[in-house]
Structures are given as C-alpha cells and as structure tokens.
Amino acid sequence: MANTEKIVVQVVVKGEKDLQRVGKSADKSTKSFGKMAAGVLAAVTAFKQVSSAIGSAMKSFRDFEFQMAKVKAITGANRTEFLQLSKSAKDLGRSTFFTAQQVAELQTNYGKLGFTTQEILNAQEATLQLATATDSDLARAAIVAGSAVRGFGLDAGETQRVVDVMAVAFTSSALDIEKFQTSMTKVAPIAKSAGFSIEDTTAIMSQLADSGIEASIAGTSLRNILLKMQDPNSDLVKSFGKTIHSLDDLVPALSKFSKEGGSLAEIMEVVDLRQAAAFEQMITSRERTIALRDALEGASGAAEEMARIVGDTLEGAFKRAESASQGFEIAFIERFGQNIKSIVDGFASFINKLTDFVEIPVSEKLNEDRVAMNDLFNALQNTNISQDTRNKLVTELNLKYGEYLPNIVTEKTNLE
C-alpha cells in the first residue's frame, strides 16, 4: 500500500495544480459562456417586450372586435352598414380623445335607443363634442343625448341641437350631465306633450338646479306641475286663467300670479306640497329663465367650440395620442395577425432548440463522466487486483478526471 499512498499523494499534488489550471480554464469558459448567455437573455428579453406589445395590440383588437359584434347584434346592421360603422369607429378612434372601442360603445348605446345606422353616423360627431367638452364618458354621453332626442320627440338629425343646448346649460348653471340625465328622464316626455321645447325645459331645470333642488326631485316636481298646467279643472290652471303650453305662456302667467299675491300659502293652494319649492323657484327666477332659454336657442356651435378649447391642451394631446396608438394596434393586428402568429411560433421553436443545444450535450457528457469514474472507483475497491493494475487505475483517474480528483481525494474517499 506504500506505493498506492505515494501515488495518492502525487494525485493530490497534481490535483491541486490541475485545480488551479481548471479554475483558470473554467473562468475563461465561464466568461465565454456568460457572453453567449447574455446574448441569449437579451434576445429573450427583447422577445418578451415584443410579446408584451403584441399582447397589448391583441387585447385592443379583441376588445374592439367584441364591442363591434355587440353593435351588429343590437342594430341589426347588414354587411355594408356594419362596415360603415366599423370604419367610422376606427377613424374617430384615431383622431379624437376617444378610442375606437369607446366609439363602438357609443354606437351600441345609440343602437339600444333605436337609432338606425345612418342616424348613429349622424349623431356621433355631436356626441363626441359633448363628451369632450364635459369630460364625460362617451357611452354615457350617447345615452344622455340620445334619450333627450327620443324624450322630446326630435329627429336624430337634431342631436347636434340637443348637444349644443346641454353645453350652454352646463356652463351657465349648476346643471351637469348627471343632473340633466336624472331630471330629464322624469320630465322630458311630459314636457314634449305639454308643448315645452328642450330649450324651455332645460332653462327651467337649470334654475331649479341653481336653487339647490335635487335633480330627481326637480324633475318629478316639474313633471307634476306641467301635468297640472294641462288640466283645465286644476286649481293651477284656474289661477292662471288658461292652460299653459310653452315657456312664453308660462312666464306671463307666473308674473300675474306673483302680482296677485304669490305667497307660499297661495302656492300650496294650487300645487301639491312636494312641488311648492320648485314652483316658488320658477316664480322668482322667471326672468332669468327666459334669458337662459333665449341663450339656449342661440347655442348652435357651442359644443364644438367648448370641445376645441378643452382639446387644445397637453392633456388633450396625450389622449389623442393614446387613441391613435390603439387605432394603430387594431389596424396592425387586422393586417398582420396571421404573420405575427407564425413569427411567434417560430421564435418559440428557436428558443426550444437553443435550450436543447445548451442542456442536452452537457448533461450527456456529465453522465458519461459519472459512469466512467464509477467504473474506475469500483475497480479500485476490488481487493483481488494487483498493485500494478491499481496504479494504472489511479493514473487513469488522474489523467482523465483530474478536474474532479482534487476534491475527491482531499475529501478522503474510498480511494484507499
């Protein structure tokens, strides 16, 4: 065993020198592999960024496509009409505050109100102006404007008129889009039947809003007062001396009522207690109401001007840029969707092959070394072999696997 021990010492000494050599070699290999790995990782990172961008574009396209499917289902548009609506949504989405999907939501809501394709196309621009000027949700602006058009029995082509009235009213009183919607749902059909125009009704509602009367209460009160003014047998009509069918009829009647007394007690004699506050405010604000109504009748172009002012800001520029970006994403996926799929699949296949190249050869080589070293160590453990054979086995271990042996030997393995 003396010769074996001597050889083992030689193995250890040589192993230490080899370890230094292997360490330097490994350091160089590590750096080379590091450069390659860095390149691969950079490619993977770039692919992830591209995937994220494509994913965002895919989502924009899916959301738009799904919303347009709703438009088609609700409006019953034929192929030609649907293509018109789709193109219009994409065009407006690239050039306004609002995305193509939001324009599609506008179309959906107008469709629910029974607007035809052409009526929707005619109403879109005015609704976009309203939403821009009031910083409102586009879909809600469509519901509010469309409901007002329907509530007052107007033609869809008069949507611009309705929007202009709303724009002036919102900037001239405490009325806003939420209060307008809440109150008009209560009073619009009755006002139309009573002969009051949207300008008349909005002027009255604006004054009620200024007095702090809650929108729902104001709408309900005005509705009931208008109903009384159509009933020849009501105490209100008897006090006026005639039924009332417009603001121009109402203001002189209110002036007469005020001159003849107009006290709260007298008010409660002609209207219900719940309408007393609204009626009293209508009396005291009658002159302002007429002035505002006249301004509303001359409101043409107001919404467009307000939208221009609001849009001519840095925030407006960012919103248009965001909408334009989504418009590009939708167009990009429509045009290159199938090609992108092929590219993504190809890159995934490339990454898998690269992984196989890196992992499989290394693992096979390590396994081969492990099997061969195990065979040599098993042979050394055989007590029946000669010393000469043992020396040859140790030499072979040292020559072939010197990179592993320093650790193996110094860890006091079964080499002895």
Sequence and secondary structure as in RCSB ss.txt:
>XXXX:A:sequence
MANTEKIVVQVVVKGEKDLQRVGKSADKSTKSFGKMAAGVLAAVTAFKQVSSAIGSAMKSFRDFEFQMAKVKAIT
GANRTEFLQLSKSAKDLGRSTFFTAQQVAELQTNYGKLGFTTQEILNAQEATLQLATATDSDLARAAIVAGSAVR
GFGLDAGETQRVVDVMAVAFTSSALDIEKFQTSMTKVAPIAKSAGFSIEDTTAIMSQLADSGIEASIAGTSLRNI
LLKMQDPNSDLVKSFGKTIHSLDDLVPALSKFSKEGGSLAEIMEVVDLRQAAAFEQMITSRERTIALRDALEGAS
GAAEEMARIVGDTLEGAFKRAESASQGFEIAFIERFGQNIKSIVDGFASFINKLTDFVEIPVSEKLNEDRVAMND
LFNALQNTNISQDTRNKLVTELNLKYGEYLPNIVTEKTNLE
>XXXX:A:secstr
 HHHHHHHHHHHHHHHHHHHHHHHHHHHHHHHHHHHHHHHHHHHHHHHHHHHHHHHHHHHHHHHHHHHHHHHHHH
   HHHHHHHHHHHHHHHHHSSS HHHHHHHHHHHHHTT  HHHHHHHHHHHHHHHHHHT  HHHHHHHHHHHHH
HTT  GGGHHHHHHHHHHHHHHSS  HHHHHHHHHHHHHHHHHHT  HHHHHHHHHHHHHTT  HHHHHHHHHHH
HHHHT TTSHHHHHHTS   SHHHHHHHHHHHHHTT  HHHHHHHS GGGHHHHHHHHHTHHHHHHHHHHHHT T
THHHHHHHHHHSSHHHHHHHHHHHHHHHHHHHHHHHHHHHHHHHHHHHHHHHHHHHHHHHHHHHHHHHHHHHHHH
HHHHHT TTS HHHHHHHHHHHHHHSTTTHHHHHHTT TT 
